[in-house]
Amino acid sequence: MTFDINNLPIEYIIVGMAILILYLLYYVYMKDSLYSKNIRSVASVVEDLNKEIYYLKKKLDQTQKNIQSKASSRMSDDEIYQEIERSVYDMVHPLSVSLQQVQENLEAIDLQLESRISSIESGVKQIAVPSSVQGNDDEKIISLFKQGVSLDTISKELHLSKAEVEFVLKINKIK
């Protein structure tokens, strides 16, 4: 006893494809929720970084006021400028490192997403085309459809089911 896909009723094929599509939708939904969660965590980190920047700016202003109030030491303008640069660098450097880490994490997530999408696309491309639809029929179907012939007429002329005709048109992104 051999298994022949030509003897399967079209309903079984449609049900199988529907199950596959539902699974893919579920998979995409789950991944979307995971990425949404990751994005929310990144957003909270960015919010914390913004708060830290605010407090660092306040501290910088306070440091500038302290430097100006120490007029008795009479620092030169260059010394004040260098002190401010050092203070700013010391405050901003950890933020810069954190932002770089966030960017690297986002790039890694993007690569994972692209990889998974391409694997899903390659899986969908591997879905078997019904054996009754051949390359010659594809060209005939497309040609007739572009001439304005109805799907019913095309399927009757080429001895194919209407579903097979629609399938060929969808595969070739015509309908």
C-alpha positions, 0 to 999 in steps of 0.5 A: 500500500503506497501513499499517493497525494493525487488520491487525497481529497482536496479538503484534506490538503486544505485542512492541512494547509490551514493547520500549518497556517494556524501554527505559523500564526501562533508562532509569530504571535508568540514571538511578537509577544516575546519581542514586545516584552524585550522592547518594554524592558529596553524602554524601562532601561532607557527611561532609567538612563534618562533619569540618570542623565537628569540627575547628572545634569543637576550635579554638573550644574551644582559642580559648576556653581561650586567652581564659580563660588571658589573664586578665592582659588582663582582657577583660570578659564582653561582649568575650569573648562578642563575640570568641567570636561572631566566631570562630564566625561566621568558622568557620561561615559557609563551612559555611553557604555550602557547605550552601546550595550542596548544597541548591541542587544537590539541588533542581536534581537534584530538578527534573531528575528530576521533569521527566524523569519527567513526560516519560516519563509523557507519552510513555507516555500517547501510546501508541496505544489499539487502534482497536477499543476505543472510549469506549462500549466502555470504559463497557460493559466497566467496568460489566460488570466491576463487575457481576462478569461474567468477562473472557471473557464481556465479550470475547465480548459486546462482540466484543473480545479479552480483551487489549483488555478487560484493557487498558481495565480497566488504563487505568481503574485497575480491575484 
